[in-house]
Amino acid sequence: MAKMGSLKTSYKEDMALFQNTWVKVWLGILIAGLVICPYFVSNYQLSILNEMAVAVIGALGLNLLIGYTGQISLGHAAFIAIGAYTTALLTGDLGLPFVVSLPLSGAMAAVLGMIVGVPALRLKGLYLALGTLAFGFIVEYVIFHWDLTRGDLGMAVPAISVAGFEINTERQYFHLTAVMAVLATIVAKNVTRSKIGRCFTAIRDRDIAAEAMGIPLAKYKIMAFAISSFYAGIAGCLMAHYQRWIVPGSFDIHQSIAFIAMIVLGGLGTILGAVLGAILITAIPHAIVYATDLFKDSYPVFGGLIVDFKLGIFGLIVVLFLLFEPHGLAGIYRRTKLYWKTWPFRY
């Protein structure tokens, strides 16, 4: 049977990760851009890109839990903290190499995520959100008062060393975080296309119907918490080694809300939305700082207003997105793609 346009003629084609040649071309351009980019930007701009890459990993995990499974969580920052402090203890106190601490940090967060997922089986909606919020407060209290984590004094985290090669510069960190973000995105995309991802979506859309079709809700809800927490643990590990010093205040409720904003503004239930939302939310504070520096000399009053209302500006951007673009950046992308695919036969 001959193919017509983007018509799929087999199940294998429909399930292909790269649906057509254009997708492969754009992927190649993206990879080339990630390789070349560090040589044409400043260290400050590279630091922003590093923050974005780590945020992408954390947002992907939360989107699998909230966007695909429908389980609301306000404790994502707690799992990032678990990953960060696990790698700090393993590499700093025990002297284990980074290649060992990285998966163990994700595994530790995943185990605790499964523990949180068990009582969460009896909770839904607001009650589940409050339960995960309480877990976040518990983790924050523990790292504040546990002797091993040094309380509010914080912990030093050694630089990443792989096979005797130490990663110190912004460019070296970017190559590492970019590779990890790309791998995390590919894995998340494959999870959503698998049986696990389809079960997640069925539970999100109607859990009673999903159970009636034979989907074990307990198994897949706990699995969703475990996978989401694993992603958060990996993000926390990379964040800790990048910052080289971690304190409990870095993993409070504000960070959890920031990750929720990422997946909402990017587009719930889409891998692309998690990536775009992480980039947007990470970029907004830096854009505000840039605007402040731009106007503080020529228009000092306006620059001062930006500083005073920085949080208000951030909140206004979120509200405007929710009002005028509820499907997020992924929704804008889909409409734009549809517009050009149907051109000039559009109305």
C-alpha positions in Angstrom: 0.0 0.0 0.0 1.5 3.4 -1.0 1.9 6.1 1.6 0.1 9.3 1.2 1.6 12.3 3.0 2.0 11.5 6.7 -0.4 8.5 6.5 0.8 5.5 8.6 0.5 2.1 7.1 1.7 0.0 10.0 1.6 -0.1 13.8 5.4 0.1 13.8 5.4 3.4 11.9 2.7 4.8 14.2 4.8 4.0 17.3 8.1 5.3 15.8 9.9 7.7 18.1 10.9 9.9 15.1 7.8 10.0 13.0 9.3 11.4 9.8 12.5 12.7 8.1 11.8 16.3 9.2 11.8 15.3 12.9 15.2 13.6 12.4 16.5 16.7 10.7 15.3 19.0 13.4 16.8 16.7 16.1 20.1 16.8 14.3 20.0 20.6 14.2 19.2 20.6 17.9 22.1 18.3 18.8 24.4 20.3 16.6 23.2 23.5 18.3 23.8 22.0 21.8 27.3 21.1 20.8 28.2 24.4 19.2 26.3 26.8 21.5 28.8 26.8 24.5 31.5 28.2 22.3 29.5 31.3 21.3 28.0 32.5 24.6 29.3 33.9 27.9 29.7 32.1 31.1 26.7 33.9 32.6 24.6 32.7 29.7 26.0 29.2 30.0 25.0 29.2 33.7 21.4 30.0 32.7 21.5 27.2 30.2 22.7 24.8 32.9 19.8 25.9 35.1 17.4 25.2 32.3 18.8 21.7 31.6 18.5 20.7 35.2 15.0 22.2 35.4 14.0 20.2 32.3 14.8 17.0 34.0 12.8 17.9 37.1 9.9 19.2 35.1 9.7 16.0 33.0 9.4 13.9 36.2 6.6 16.1 37.6 4.8 16.1 34.3 4.7 12.3 34.3 3.0 12.4 37.7 0.6 15.3 37.3 0.2 15.7 33.6 0.0 12.1 32.6 -1.2 10.3 35.8 -3.3 13.1 37.3 -1.7 12.8 40.8 -1.2 16.3 42.2 2.0 16.9 44.1 3.3 19.9 46.0 6.4 18.0 47.3 8.5 17.8 44.2 11.2 20.0 45.8 11.5 17.5 48.6 12.6 14.8 46.2 15.1 17.1 44.6 16.5 17.8 48.0 16.7 14.1 48.7 18.8 13.6 45.5 21.0 16.6 46.3 21.7 15.6 49.9 22.2 11.9 48.9 24.9 12.8 46.4 26.5 15.3 48.9 26.8 12.5 51.6 27.9 9.8 49.1 30.5 11.9 47.3 31.5 14.2 50.1 31.5 12.0 53.2 31.9 8.5 51.7 34.1 9.5 48.8 32.0 7.5 46.2 32.5 8.6 42.5 29.8 10.6 40.7 28.9 7.8 38.4 27.8 5.8 41.4 26.1 8.6 43.4 24.0 9.8 40.4 21.9 6.6 40.0 21.9 6.1 43.8 20.5 9.6 44.3 17.7 8.9 41.9 17.1 5.5 43.5 16.9 7.0 47.0 14.4 9.6 45.8 12.4 6.8 44.0 12.2 4.6 47.1 10.9 7.5 49.2 8.6 8.4 46.4 7.1 4.9 46.5 6.7 5.2 50.3 4.8 8.5 49.8 2.8 6.9 47.0 1.3 4.2 49.3 -0.7 6.5 51.6 -1.5 8.7 48.5 -3.5 5.8 47.1 -6.4 6.8 49.4 -6.1 10.5 48.6 -7.3 12.5 45.6 -7.3 16.2 44.5 -6.7 18.7 47.3 -6.2 16.0 49.9 -3.3 14.5 47.9 -1.8 17.9 47.3 -1.9 18.6 51.1 -0.4 15.2 51.8 2.6 15.8 49.5 3.0 19.3 50.8 3.2 17.8 54.3 5.9 15.4 53.1 7.8 18.4 51.8 7.7 20.1 55.2 8.9 16.9 56.9 11.9 16.6 54.5 12.7 20.3 55.0 12.5 19.8 58.8 14.8 16.7 58.7 17.5 18.3 56.7 17.4 21.4 58.9 17.8 19.4 62.1 19.8 16.2 61.1 23.4 16.4 62.1 24.5 14.6 58.9 23.1 17.4 56.7 24.7 20.2 58.8 21.3 22.1 59.2 21.1 25.6 57.9 24.9 25.8 57.6 24.6 23.8 54.4 26.8 21.1 52.9 29.7 21.4 50.5 29.5 19.2 47.4 32.7 18.2 45.6 33.1 18.8 41.8 32.2 16.0 39.4 35.0 13.7 38.6 34.7 11.0 35.9 37.6 8.6 35.3 40.0 11.1 36.7 38.6 14.0 34.6 37.2 16.8 36.8 34.3 18.9 35.5 34.8 22.5 36.6 33.9 25.0 33.9 30.5 26.2 32.8 31.1 24.7 29.4 31.9 21.3 30.8 28.9 21.3 33.0 26.7 22.3 30.1 27.8 19.4 28.0 27.0 17.1 30.9 23.6 18.6 31.8 22.6 18.9 28.2 23.3 15.2 27.6 21.4 14.3 30.7 18.4 16.4 29.7 18.3 14.9 26.2 18.5 11.4 27.6 15.8 12.2 30.2 13.5 13.6 27.5 14.0 10.5 25.3 13.3 8.1 28.2 10.2 10.1 29.2 8.9 10.1 25.7 9.3 6.3 25.5 7.6 5.9 28.9 4.5 7.8 27.6 4.4 5.6 24.5 4.6 2.4 26.4 2.0 0.3 28.2 3.0 2.2 31.4 2.3 5.6 29.8 -1.0 4.4 28.4 -2.0 3.2 31.9 -1.0 6.5 33.4 -3.2 8.4 30.9 -6.1 6.0 31.5 -5.9 6.6 35.3 -5.7 10.3 34.7 -8.8 10.4 32.5 -11.0 8.1 34.5 -9.5 5.9 37.2 -12.7 3.9 37.9 -13.0 3.0 34.2 -9.2 2.2 34.1 -9.7 -0.2 37.0 -12.7 -1.8 35.4 -10.5 -2.5 32.3 -8.1 -4.4 34.5 -5.5 -1.7 35.2 -4.2 -2.1 38.8 -4.4 1.4 40.1 -2.2 0.9 43.2 0.7 -0.5 41.1 0.7 2.3 38.5 0.1 5.2 40.9 3.0 4.1 43.0 5.0 3.6 39.8 4.2 7.1 38.8 5.5 8.5 42.1 8.6 6.4 41.8 9.5 7.5 38.3 8.7 11.2 39.0 10.8 11.0 42.2 13.7 9.3 40.3 13.8 12.2 37.9 13.7 14.7 40.8 16.6 12.8 42.5 18.7 13.0 39.3 17.9 16.7 38.9 18.9 17.3 42.6 22.1 15.4 42.2 23.1 17.5 39.1 22.0 20.7 40.9 24.1 20.0 44.0 27.3 19.3 42.0 26.7 22.4 39.9 26.1 24.8 42.8 28.8 23.1 45.0 27.0 24.2 48.1 23.5 23.3 49.2 21.2 24.6 52.0 17.8 23.5 53.1 16.2 26.9 52.0 16.9 26.0 48.4 14.3 23.2 48.5 11.2 24.9 49.9 7.6 25.2 48.7 8.5 28.0 46.3 10.6 25.6 44.2 7.7 23.1 44.1 5.4 25.8 42.9 7.9 26.8 40.3 8.0 23.3 38.9 4.2 23.2 38.8 4.3 26.5 36.9 6.7 25.0 34.4 4.4 22.1 33.4 1.3 24.2 33.4 2.7 27.0 31.3 4.5 24.5 29.1 1.5 22.3 28.6 0.2 19.5 30.9 0.5 16.0 29.6 3.1 16.7 26.9 6.8 16.1 26.9 7.4 19.2 24.8 5.4 21.2 27.3 7.6 20.2 30.2 10.8 21.2 28.2 9.4 24.5 27.0 7.9 25.3 30.4 11.2 24.7 32.2 13.0 26.9 29.8 10.4 29.7 30.1 10.2 29.7 33.9 14.0 29.6 34.3 14.4 32.4 31.8 11.8 34.8 33.3 13.8 35.9 36.4 16.9 36.4 34.3 14.9 38.4 31.8 13.5 40.6 34.6 17.1 41.2 35.9 18.2 42.1 32.4 15.3 44.5 32.0 16.2 46.1 35.3 19.9 46.6 34.3 18.7 48.0 30.9 16.5 50.6 32.4 18.2 51.5 35.6 20.6 54.1 34.0 18.3 55.6 31.4 15.0 55.3 33.3 15.9 54.7 37.0 12.3 55.0 38.2 11.1 52.3 35.8 14.1 50.1 36.7 13.3 50.5 40.4 9.7 49.5 39.8 10.8 46.3 38.0 12.9 45.4 41.1 10.1 46.2 43.5 7.5 44.2 41.6 9.6 41.4 40.4 7.4 38.7 42.0 4.3 40.5 40.8 5.6 40.6 37.2 6.3 36.8 37.4 2.8 36.1 38.8 1.2 38.3 36.1 2.9 36.4 33.4 1.6 33.1 34.8 -1.9 34.5 35.2 -1.9 35.8 31.6 -0.9 32.4 30.3 -3.6 30.7 32.3 -6.2 33.1 31.0 -5.3 33.4 27.3 -3.3 30.2 26.7 -4.5 27.4 29.0 -2.9 24.7 26.9 0.5 26.4 27.4 3.4 26.7 25.0 2.8 23.2 23.6 -0.7 24.3 22.6 0.8 27.3 20.7 3.2 24.9 18.9 0.4 22.5 17.9 -1.7 25.3 16.5 1.2 26.8 14.6 2.2 23.4 13.2 -1.4 22.7 12.1 -1.6 26.2 10.5 1.4 25.5 8.3 0.5 21.9 7.5 -2.9 23.0 6.2 -1.6 26.1 4.3 -3.0 27.4 2.0 -6.1 25.4 2.6 -7.1 27.1 5.8 -10.0 29.2 6.9 
